[in-house]
Amino acid sequence: MTYDPTNIFAKILNGDLPCHKVHEDDIALVMMDIFPQSKGHTLVVPKAASRNLLDANPADLSAVMPLVQRVAQAVKAATRADGLRVMQFNEAPAGQTVFHLHFHIIPIYEGVALGA
Ligand code: 5GP
């Protein structure tokens, strides 16, 4: 599988499409998910071009994972969620719909179903 530079997150990274940005640095863009699974569902989108985890450069992963942790900590504090899921899908059969590597930070609230 190859990387398609016309994917929607590439367009957001290029500034060709808007997003609700919460953070940006040299490594990644952090934005709110347009179809949140729960209040505060946030996406960390590395700037390095890879389709998913399977083709990512290990050095790029090393650079982005501390940011994933910091975003998880910040989302947990901001939402006061009871827990968090950090998720990442690889290829369509596994649920991937946007083919640019990204990490979901999904707050979990006790007694509230995802997607509710
Ligand atoms: P995947 O299933 O590929 O891991 O997740 C893609 C995620 O991107 C989904 O949660 C979906 O709601 C989100 N998404 C799709 N299009 C857009 C968009 O244009 N902007 C933002 N912020 N999120 C998007």
Residues whose N, C-alpha, C, O or C-beta is under 5 A from the ligand:
A	BS01	5GP	I8 C19 M31 M32 D33 I34 F35 F89 G95 Q96 T97 V98
